């Protein structure tokens, strides 16, 4: 009696395989291309097999975001390690490094910094993660060694105070748990407000440039970014490195 043909076994895959394919789809086609079905097709398995590793696409995308942030942080940390132990030099080098990375990795930037994150906190709110830590450490060095100009408490809009206090509390908790060398006693409401507005201006500029949304044609975007950093430095009584 003829034996029925045996079906081929599904190839074995690992979490690393899944993330590798997801990252390639992201880089080559953009965030919308990162789907469980597309990953499964690439790996030669069925989409339900991926549920052993991820409960949903959102779960996978959250892991992918973490991978991208870790890689970005590692790249910035390498750059910082070659610099003098100076908060101003390091902070502005990180700003420049972040911009260069964003321009070179537009689709990864889009996923992490310009896409709805759902219930996942934004990369900059996760100060206990590598990308947040590298900014926080540089800011700590700056606050430790320089007397910066911070907004007076009475100029902070009343409508923002509750949010800023919440952010301040969150940062202090992270500092207490992480042992980072950040002068917590200097983290008053003015510094907290300064951190938010500094990031908003940096992020806004980089986002406009990545997506080509400058309001006018700009021939020398490096000059515009350097001028923005110089202006940010002046607002806190420093000179951009």
Secondary structure, 3 states (H helix, E strand, C coil): CCCCCCCCCCCCCCHHHHHHHHHHHHHHHCHHHCCHHHHHHHHCCCHHHHHHCCCCHHHHHHHHHHHHHHHHHHHHHHHHHCCCCCHHHHHHHHHHHHHHHHHHCHHHHHHHHCCCCCCCCCHHHCCCCHHHHHHHHHHHHHHHHCCCCCCCHHHCCHHHHHHHHHHHHHHHHHHHHHCCCCCHHHCCHHHHHHHHHHHHHHHHHHHHHHCCCCCCCCCCHHHHHHHHHHHHHHHCCCCCC
